[in-house]
Amino acid sequence: MATRGAKPKPVALRIVDGTNNVTRHGTEADARKAVDAAVTSFGKLTRPSKMKGEALAAWKRYIEPAAWLDGSREPAAIAFCELWAEFRLNTTGFPASKHGQMRAYMSELGLTDERNRGDTGTEEPDEFFG
């Protein structure tokens, strides 16, 4: 059964996008310790050596720039890249159920949040908020 509300954001992602709330999540130092502990226990996210083609292109384009991912997200990252390769192979025959799976993997990996993309420096400053 579905749960209400937004899914909790991973600790590393809260640090990256600056949404760590001290009253709700604790201090940033504690969050960084938790992230370091996760990286220590799970290790860094590594690309499978047998990945090739469109799946490899998806890994390089979407997964490598996502610095907040650790080894615990490896199965989701691999599944997303394989689904992406299947989507690129046959876009018209890609069923809606697999679109839903791909969107869920992107959400789980934190790829759908625009705040994670960083400042590109190409935007013009706003005259009121710049």
C-alpha beads as a LAMMPS data file, in Angstrom:
LAMMPS data file: protein, C-alpha beads

130 atoms
129 bonds

1 atom types
1 bond types

-500.0 500.0 xlo xhi
-500.0 500.0 ylo yhi
-500.0 500.0 zlo zhi

Masses

1 110.0

Atoms # bond

1 1 1 0.000 0.000 0.000
2 1 1 1.263 3.479 -0.757
3 1 1 2.495 5.773 1.962
4 1 1 1.519 9.404 2.124
5 1 1 3.918 12.279 1.683
6 1 1 7.316 12.664 0.148
7 1 1 9.926 9.968 0.616
8 1 1 12.730 10.872 3.020
9 1 1 15.778 12.321 1.311
10 1 1 19.140 10.557 1.839
11 1 1 21.501 12.270 4.276
12 1 1 24.197 12.882 1.666
13 1 1 21.670 14.514 -0.625
14 1 1 20.514 16.848 2.153
15 1 1 24.122 17.965 2.611
16 1 1 24.662 18.473 -1.124
17 1 1 21.565 20.565 -1.717
18 1 1 21.731 22.393 1.622
19 1 1 18.389 21.283 3.051
20 1 1 19.747 19.797 6.276
21 1 1 17.544 21.190 9.071
22 1 1 19.263 21.203 12.476
23 1 1 16.033 20.809 14.451
24 1 1 14.800 17.926 12.322
25 1 1 17.964 16.169 11.120
26 1 1 20.675 17.166 13.598
27 1 1 23.828 19.109 12.952
28 1 1 25.631 19.068 9.638
29 1 1 28.702 17.597 11.344
30 1 1 26.632 14.613 12.513
31 1 1 25.216 14.237 9.005
32 1 1 28.707 14.252 7.491
33 1 1 29.780 11.569 9.986
34 1 1 26.787 9.445 8.940
35 1 1 27.687 9.882 5.266
36 1 1 31.319 8.953 5.933
37 1 1 30.175 5.879 7.869
38 1 1 27.944 4.829 4.952
39 1 1 30.770 5.277 2.449
40 1 1 33.064 3.280 4.739
41 1 1 30.599 0.409 5.140
42 1 1 29.218 0.321 1.589
43 1 1 32.156 1.729 -0.334
44 1 1 32.097 3.999 -3.340
45 1 1 29.718 3.398 -6.197
46 1 1 31.583 1.546 -8.922
47 1 1 30.527 0.939 -12.494
48 1 1 30.222 -2.716 -13.535
49 1 1 32.926 -3.665 -16.020
50 1 1 30.474 -5.476 -18.331
51 1 1 28.291 -2.399 -18.868
52 1 1 28.358 -1.168 -22.465
53 1 1 26.422 0.739 -25.092
54 1 1 23.549 2.964 -24.033
55 1 1 23.732 1.669 -20.454
56 1 1 27.340 2.857 -20.211
57 1 1 26.377 6.226 -21.697
58 1 1 23.590 6.555 -19.104
59 1 1 26.042 5.690 -16.306
60 1 1 28.480 8.363 -17.466
61 1 1 25.758 10.959 -18.001
62 1 1 23.571 10.441 -14.923
63 1 1 25.327 8.332 -12.277
64 1 1 28.942 9.541 -12.352
65 1 1 28.081 13.219 -11.684
66 1 1 25.880 12.214 -8.716
67 1 1 28.495 12.526 -5.982
68 1 1 26.002 11.742 -3.212
69 1 1 25.564 8.094 -4.280
70 1 1 27.403 5.338 -2.437
71 1 1 27.652 1.580 -2.900
72 1 1 24.271 0.947 -1.284
73 1 1 22.595 2.457 -4.366
74 1 1 24.510 0.329 -6.869
75 1 1 21.648 -2.083 -7.699
76 1 1 19.255 0.809 -8.363
77 1 1 21.861 2.609 -10.484
78 1 1 22.531 -0.488 -12.572
79 1 1 18.808 -1.189 -13.020
80 1 1 18.199 2.420 -14.063
81 1 1 20.988 2.285 -16.658
82 1 1 19.734 -1.016 -18.075
83 1 1 16.187 0.362 -18.302
84 1 1 17.550 3.470 -20.003
85 1 1 19.350 1.298 -22.571
86 1 1 16.142 -0.643 -23.212
87 1 1 14.215 2.627 -23.572
88 1 1 16.746 3.988 -26.075
89 1 1 16.637 0.733 -28.058
90 1 1 12.859 0.787 -28.554
91 1 1 11.203 4.010 -27.431
92 1 1 7.812 3.308 -29.018
93 1 1 7.617 -0.221 -27.615
94 1 1 8.672 0.760 -24.088
95 1 1 5.647 0.028 -21.860
96 1 1 4.234 2.500 -19.364
97 1 1 5.037 0.153 -16.478
98 1 1 8.734 0.397 -17.286
99 1 1 8.447 4.186 -17.534
100 1 1 7.124 4.076 -13.978
101 1 1 10.023 1.885 -12.884
102 1 1 12.547 4.202 -14.510
103 1 1 10.985 7.257 -12.857
104 1 1 11.029 5.474 -9.492
105 1 1 14.729 4.612 -9.862
106 1 1 15.511 8.206 -10.844
107 1 1 13.653 9.460 -7.789
108 1 1 15.369 6.952 -5.505
109 1 1 18.770 7.972 -6.842
110 1 1 17.966 11.671 -6.446
111 1 1 18.213 12.435 -10.163
112 1 1 14.856 14.181 -10.555
113 1 1 15.466 17.055 -8.139
114 1 1 16.665 20.164 -9.977
115 1 1 18.444 21.414 -6.864
116 1 1 20.989 18.597 -7.202
117 1 1 22.246 19.797 -10.558
118 1 1 24.426 22.516 -9.094
119 1 1 25.132 26.052 -10.233
120 1 1 26.210 26.098 -13.859
121 1 1 27.062 29.790 -13.784
122 1 1 25.305 30.427 -17.103
123 1 1 22.151 31.933 -15.617
124 1 1 21.810 35.707 -15.546
125 1 1 21.362 37.102 -12.027
126 1 1 17.835 38.133 -11.140
127 1 1 17.493 41.883 -10.578
128 1 1 15.418 41.323 -7.424
129 1 1 17.021 38.219 -5.924
130 1 1 20.545 38.349 -7.369

Bonds

1 1 1 2
2 1 2 3
3 1 3 4
4 1 4 5
5 1 5 6
6 1 6 7
7 1 7 8
8 1 8 9
9 1 9 10
10 1 10 11
11 1 11 12
12 1 12 13
13 1 13 14
14 1 14 15
15 1 15 16
16 1 16 17
17 1 17 18
18 1 18 19
19 1 19 20
20 1 20 21
21 1 21 22
22 1 22 23
23 1 23 24
24 1 24 25
25 1 25 26
26 1 26 27
27 1 27 28
28 1 28 29
29 1 29 30
30 1 30 31
31 1 31 32
32 1 32 33
33 1 33 34
34 1 34 35
35 1 35 36
36 1 36 37
37 1 37 38
38 1 38 39
39 1 39 40
40 1 40 41
41 1 41 42
42 1 42 43
43 1 43 44
44 1 44 45
45 1 45 46
46 1 46 47
47 1 47 48
48 1 48 49
49 1 49 50
50 1 50 51
51 1 51 52
52 1 52 53
53 1 53 54
54 1 54 55
55 1 55 56
56 1 56 57
57 1 57 58
58 1 58 59
59 1 59 60
60 1 60 61
61 1 61 62
62 1 62 63
63 1 63 64
64 1 64 65
65 1 65 66
66 1 66 67
67 1 67 68
68 1 68 69
69 1 69 70
70 1 70 71
71 1 71 72
72 1 72 73
73 1 73 74
74 1 74 75
75 1 75 76
76 1 76 77
77 1 77 78
78 1 78 79
79 1 79 80
80 1 80 81
81 1 81 82
82 1 82 83
83 1 83 84
84 1 84 85
85 1 85 86
86 1 86 87
87 1 87 88
88 1 88 89
89 1 89 90
90 1 90 91
91 1 91 92
92 1 92 93
93 1 93 94
94 1 94 95
95 1 95 96
96 1 96 97
97 1 97 98
98 1 98 99
99 1 99 100
100 1 100 101
101 1 101 102
102 1 102 103
103 1 103 104
104 1 104 105
105 1 105 106
106 1 106 107
107 1 107 108
108 1 108 109
109 1 109 110
110 1 110 111
111 1 111 112
112 1 112 113
113 1 113 114
114 1 114 115
115 1 115 116
116 1 116 117
117 1 117 118
118 1 118 119
119 1 119 120
120 1 120 121
121 1 121 122
122 1 122 123
123 1 123 124
124 1 124 125
125 1 125 126
126 1 126 127
127 1 127 128
128 1 128 129
129 1 129 130
